[in-house]
Amino acid sequence: MAKSSIAVLAIDLGKNSCSLVGLDAAGAVVLRRRAQRETIVGLTAKSSACVVAMEACCGAHHLGQLPAAQGHTIRLMSPEYVRPYVKAQKNDDRDAEAIAEATTRPTMRFVPLKGQEQLDMQSLHRVRSRLVGMRTMLMNQLRAILLERGLGFA
C-alpha cells in the first residue's frame, strides 16, 4: 500500500481525530485509517500531490490551506452533497469513504477554499447578524411586557 498511489485522500474532520480514506486512480480504497487532526499535515507532506477532499465545515478552510501549500488540490463539498453517498449506518469511516466517492463524481459542486480575510469578514457578518437578531428579540419582548401593562407602542 504505497502512499504515492493515492489519487484522492478524503478526510472526515472530527474535533480531535479524523478518518482518512485514500483512493487510487481506479477508485479502489488503498488507505483507511484514523489520525489526529495535528498529524494530517505531516501525512499529506509525505504523500505525492493528490486531491484532498473534505466536507466544508468548521475548520475545513484552515486545514485545507496547509495541504494546498504543499501542492495538493483541495476539494471542499457541502455536507448535503456528500450524504447520499454514505452506505449503511453513518459513522466517521463511512463518511470519509462517502467524501472520497463524492469527490470522484464529475457533476459534484465544490466550495472554493476561503482565505483568512474572507473567513474574518464572514465571522463579522455572522456576529452582526446575531446581534441584530438579539436586539429584535429583546425589543419584541419589551413590547410584550409593556402591552401586559396596558402600554402599547407603534
C-alpha positions, 0 to 999 in steps of 0.5 A: 500500500504505497502512499504515492498511489493515492489519487484522492485522500478524503478526510472526515474532520472530527474535533480531535481525530479524523478518518482518512480514506485514500483512493487510487486512480481506479477508485479502489480504497488503498488507505483507511485509517484514523489520525489526529487532526495535528498529524494530517499535515505531516501525512499529506507532506509525505504523500505525492500531490493528490486531491484532498477532499473534505466536507466544508465545515468548521475548520475545513478552510484552515486545514485545507490551506496547509495541504494546498501549500504543499501542492495538493488540490483541495476539494471542499463539498457541502455536507448535503452533497456528500450524504447520499453517498454514505452506505449503511449506518453513518459513522466517521469511516463511512463518511470519509469513504462517502467524501472520497466517492463524492469527490470522484463524481464529475457533476459534484459542486465544490466550495472554493477554499476561503482565505483568512480575510474572507473567513474574518469578514464572514465571522463579522457578518455572522456576529452582526447578524446575531446581534441584530437578531438579539436586539429584535428579540429583546425589543419584541419582548419589551413590547410584550411586557409593556402591552401586559401593562396596558402600554402599547407602542407603534 
